[in-house]
Amino acid sequence: MNKSELVEALAGQKNLTFKKSEEVINLIFDSMAHELARGGRIEIRGFGSFMVKDYKAYMGRNPKTGEVIKVRPKRLPFFKVGKELRERVNLEEPS
């Protein structure tokens, strides 16, 4: 499912216009991105949690040339699946 499909599903289930559904989805995603950018953590019970992990600088290698390069430190979002979602995924048959 992509973002457009999510917007359509919300619009269909809650009798909202496509535009209003898109605003709701964008508000949720923007709020989550803002919280993660601040270094915060997001927990959605039964689904999982989002957090930012800090990675230190290290020396890497360009796979094409073999040249050693310095990789800068970075912060990346990380998702940890919740128990209820993990169990649900393992019970449902793929379609």
C-alpha positions in Angstrom: 0.0 0.0 0.0 1.3 3.4 -0.9 0.3 6.9 0.4 -2.4 7.4 -2.3 -4.0 4.1 -1.5 -4.0 4.9 2.2 -5.7 8.3 1.4 -8.3 6.5 -0.7 -8.9 3.9 2.0 -9.5 6.6 4.6 -11.8 8.5 2.3 -13.8 5.4 1.5 -14.2 4.2 5.1 -14.9 7.5 6.8 -16.9 9.3 4.0 -14.3 12.0 3.6 -13.3 13.8 0.4 -10.1 12.7 -1.1 -8.6 16.2 -0.3 -9.7 16.1 3.3 -8.3 12.5 3.7 -5.0 13.7 2.1 -4.8 16.6 4.6 -5.3 14.1 7.5 -2.6 11.7 6.3 -0.2 14.6 5.6 -0.8 16.0 9.1 0.0 12.6 10.7 3.1 12.1 8.6 4.4 15.7 9.1 3.8 15.5 12.9 5.7 12.2 13.1 8.6 13.5 11.0 8.8 16.6 13.1 8.9 14.6 16.4 11.6 12.3 15.0 13.6 15.3 13.8 13.5 16.7 17.4 14.9 13.4 18.6 11.6 12.2 20.0 10.1 8.8 20.0 6.7 7.7 18.7 4.8 4.8 20.1 1.6 3.4 18.7 0.3 0.7 20.9 -0.3 -2.6 19.1 1.6 -1.4 16.1 5.2 -0.4 17.0 7.5 2.4 17.8 9.6 4.8 15.8 12.8 6.3 17.1 16.0 7.9 15.8 19.3 6.0 16.0 22.6 7.9 16.0 25.4 6.3 14.0 29.1 7.4 14.5 31.5 8.3 11.7 33.5 5.4 10.2 35.9 4.7 7.5 34.2 3.0 4.5 35.2 1.8 1.1 33.9 2.8 -2.3 32.9 -0.6 -3.8 33.6 0.6 -7.4 37.0 2.1 -6.9 38.2 0.5 -3.6 39.0 4.0 -2.4 38.8 4.5 1.4 36.4 7.2 2.3 35.2 8.8 5.6 31.5 8.3 6.2 30.0 11.2 8.3 28.0 10.5 11.4 24.2 10.3 10.7 20.8 9.9 12.4 18.4 7.5 10.8 14.8 6.6 11.7 14.3 3.1 13.1 11.0 1.2 13.5 10.5 -1.5 16.0 7.4 -3.7 15.4 4.9 -4.2 18.2 4.0 -7.6 19.5 0.3 -7.4 18.4 1.3 -6.5 14.8 4.0 -9.1 14.6 1.5 -11.8 15.7 -1.2 -10.5 13.3 1.2 -10.6 10.4 2.2 -14.2 11.2 -1.4 -15.4 11.4 -2.8 -13.8 8.3 -2.4 -15.6 4.9 -0.7 -13.6 2.2 -2.9 -12.7 -0.8 
